[in-house]
Amino acid sequence: MKHFTGLRDLGPEGLESILAKAMAWKGGPHPKHLVDKVLGMVFFNPSLRTRASFEAVMARGGGSSIVLEVGSGVWKLEDRLGAVMNSDRAEHVREAVPVLSRYVDALAVRTFAGGADDDLDHADPVMSAFRELATVPVISMESAREHPCQGLADLMTVRETFGATPRLPVTLAWAPHIKPLPKAVPNSFLLTAAAAGCEVRIAHPKGFELHPSVLAEAGAFAQSAGGSVSITHDLNAALQDSHVIYAKAWGPATESGLSAEAVKEHSEWMTRESHLGSARPDAIFLHCLPVRRNVEVADAVLDSAHCRVVDEAENRFHIQRAILDWIFGS
């Protein structure tokens, strides 16, 4: 039984296989490869592109989906072992997940990081519980640690623009925000780009470090794929000759001692036209969406010819179609 909750489930070879299928199918007829398949989708947190793209994949592939929003028409779920369930969480995942597994052919789960403890988020407790308890494949629609489908869609957009990615300079640029955001998206862009052999430059202010284990995993992927990972606190330096600017807000490292208010500082890190000028003339701009205009990214960047965020979002559909095909063993 296959699961896809992190890039390590695919590895560099599996990544290339998924990417090749997604790119081959894009623009062609929709294969009816999901007939009689039912995908159960469990949302602990809101979604727009992830929900719509997965539902579209199932519908166009001949299958169907069941959408469950935890706490909205569905009992709130407890995931802690040994919990005394005297709060508003009326059902435990130890019963809920095995029951759901008997109704569907795969379970897709979306759950965000808590943000109070990087080590706990790195352990990915909710997604780990689903993997342990499910008797059908589990797919991540974002978790506390990773957003792997987003990372693959990001890479697909880069490949469509530039072709081969080994040694391709790409920049993961921290952005300011009104509140701390999870690190799953930057983690997945980093891991996926590293596994594709890119020269990944991570640029962020001091105190916003990604988890050491994620950095180590990305470094191992890069080494095996002929790429590299570097970290700097100088955004303009990171952008020199870069082919890709990937802007994303994330919260401070919990061990940094920085308060949540720190994400509102460093307004100079908002991606502007001047930053585009530091990169290559043909550089592309990416963001996972939703994006707060003129907080994370200036209008002039989002409305420029460099911006590929809509193409990037479309590619979620094509990547997830290929992932489901891999999960079901077609």
PELINBEL-V440807 format. One record per pair of residues at least 4 apart in sequence whose ideal C-beta (glycine too) atoms are under 6 Angstrom apart, sorted by the first residue. I is the first residue (numbers start at 1). J is the second residue. If there is no record, write none. Layout:
# PELINBEL-V440807
i->I j->J
i->I j->J
This chain:
# PELINBEL-V440807
i->1 j->137
i->2 j->137
i->2 j->327
i->3 j->9
i->3 j->131
i->3 j->137
i->3 j->138
i->4 j->9
i->4 j->139
i->4 j->323
i->5 j->127
i->5 j->138
i->5 j->140
i->6 j->146
i->6 j->148
i->7 j->148
i->7 j->191
i->10 j->14
i->10 j->15
i->12 j->195
i->12 j->225
i->15 j->195
i->18 j->322
i->19 j->156
i->21 j->322
i->22 j->156
i->22 j->318
i->22 j->319
i->22 j->322
i->26 j->318
i->30 j->60
i->32 j->62
i->33 j->61
i->33 j->325
i->33 j->330
i->34 j->58
i->34 j->61
i->34 j->62
i->34 j->63
i->35 j->62
i->37 j->63
i->37 j->105
i->38 j->64
i->38 j->104
i->38 j->105
i->39 j->58
i->39 j->65
i->39 j->106
i->39 j->108
i->40 j->66
i->40 j->100
i->40 j->104
i->40 j->107
i->41 j->65
i->41 j->67
i->41 j->108
i->42 j->68
i->42 j->109
i->43 j->47
i->43 j->69
i->43 j->110
i->44 j->70
i->44 j->111
i->45 j->110
i->45 j->112
i->47 j->51
i->47 j->110
i->49 j->53
i->49 j->313
i->49 j->316
i->50 j->141
i->53 j->316
i->53 j->317
i->53 j->320
i->54 j->320
i->55 j->65
i->56 j->60
i->56 j->317
i->57 j->61
i->57 j->320
i->57 j->321
i->58 j->63
i->58 j->64
i->58 j->65
i->68 j->74
i->70 j->74
i->70 j->77
i->71 j->76
i->75 j->90
i->75 j->91
i->76 j->88
i->76 j->89
i->77 j->91
i->77 j->93
i->77 j->96
i->78 j->83
i->78 j->85
i->78 j->89
i->78 j->92
i->79 j->93
i->79 j->125
i->79 j->126
i->79 j->129
i->91 j->96
i->93 j->97
i->93 j->129
i->97 j->130
i->97 j->133
i->97 j->134
i->98 j->133
i->101 j->134
i->101 j->135
i->101 j->136
i->105 j->136
i->106 j->136
i->106 j->137
i->106 j->327
i->107 j->134
i->107 j->136
i->107 j->138
i->108 j->139
i->108 j->141
i->109 j->130
i->110 j->141
i->110 j->142
i->111 j->126
i->111 j->143
i->112 j->182
i->113 j->121
i->113 j->144
i->113 j->182
i->115 j->180
i->115 j->251
i->117 j->254
i->118 j->211
i->118 j->253
i->118 j->254
i->121 j->144
i->122 j->145
i->122 j->211
i->122 j->213
i->124 j->128
i->124 j->143
i->124 j->144
i->124 j->145
i->127 j->143
i->129 j->133
i->130 j->134
i->130 j->138
i->131 j->138
i->134 j->138
i->137 j->327
i->140 j->148
i->142 j->147
i->142 j->184
i->146 j->184
i->146 j->187
i->146 j->188
i->147 j->184
i->147 j->185
i->147 j->188
i->148 j->188
i->149 j->319
i->149 j->320
i->150 j->185
i->150 j->188
i->150 j->288
i->151 j->188
i->151 j->189
i->151 j->192
i->152 j->319
i->153 j->312
i->153 j->315
i->153 j->316
i->153 j->319
i->154 j->189
i->154 j->286
i->155 j->192
i->155 j->196
i->156 j->315
i->157 j->308
i->157 j->311
i->157 j->312
i->157 j->315
i->158 j->244
i->161 j->284
i->162 j->243
i->165 j->196
i->165 j->197
i->165 j->198
i->166 j->197
i->166 j->226
i->167 j->199
i->168 j->198
i->168 j->243
i->169 j->199
i->169 j->241
i->169 j->242
i->169 j->243
i->170 j->193
i->170 j->198
i->170 j->200
i->170 j->244
i->171 j->201
i->171 j->238
i->171 j->239
i->171 j->242
i->171 j->245
i->172 j->186
i->172 j->189
i->172 j->190
i->172 j->202
i->172 j->246
i->173 j->203
i->173 j->235
i->173 j->245
i->173 j->247
i->174 j->204
i->174 j->208
i->174 j->269
i->175 j->247
i->175 j->249
i->175 j->269
i->175 j->296
i->176 j->266
i->176 j->267
i->176 j->269
i->176 j->270
i->177 j->181
i->177 j->249
i->177 j->263
i->180 j->251
i->180 j->260
i->180 j->263
i->181 j->249
i->181 j->250
i->181 j->251
i->183 j->187
i->183 j->210
i->183 j->250
i->185 j->248
i->185 j->288
i->186 j->248
i->186 j->250
i->187 j->214
i->188 j->192
i->189 j->193
i->189 j->246
i->190 j->200
i->190 j->218
i->191 j->218
i->193 j->198
i->193 j->200
i->194 j->200
i->194 j->218
i->194 j->221
i->194 j->222
i->194 j->227
i->194 j->229
i->195 j->221
i->195 j->225
i->197 j->225
i->197 j->226
i->197 j->227
i->198 j->227
i->199 j->227
i->199 j->228
i->200 j->229
i->201 j->230
i->201 j->238
i->202 j->231
i->203 j->232
i->203 j->235
i->203 j->238
i->204 j->208
i->205 j->266
i->206 j->233
i->207 j->252
i->207 j->256
i->207 j->258
i->208 j->252
i->209 j->253
i->210 j->214
i->210 j->215
i->218 j->229
i->219 j->229
i->222 j->227
i->222 j->228
i->222 j->229
i->232 j->237
i->232 j->238
i->236 j->278
i->239 j->275
i->239 j->278
i->239 j->279
i->241 j->280
i->242 j->279
i->243 j->280
i->243 j->283
i->244 j->284
i->245 j->279
i->245 j->285
i->246 j->286
i->247 j->271
i->247 j->287
i->247 j->297
i->249 j->296
i->252 j->256
i->252 j->258
i->252 j->262
i->258 j->262
i->271 j->275
i->271 j->297
i->271 j->301
i->272 j->298
i->273 j->300
i->276 j->306
i->279 j->283
i->284 j->306
i->284 j->308
i->285 j->301
i->285 j->306
i->285 j->307
i->286 j->308
i->286 j->312
i->287 j->291
i->287 j->309
i->289 j->309
i->289 j->313
i->291 j->296
i->291 j->297
i->292 j->296
i->293 j->299
i->294 j->298
i->297 j->301
i->297 j->302
i->299 j->303
i->302 j->307
i->308 j->312
i->315 j->319
i->325 j->330
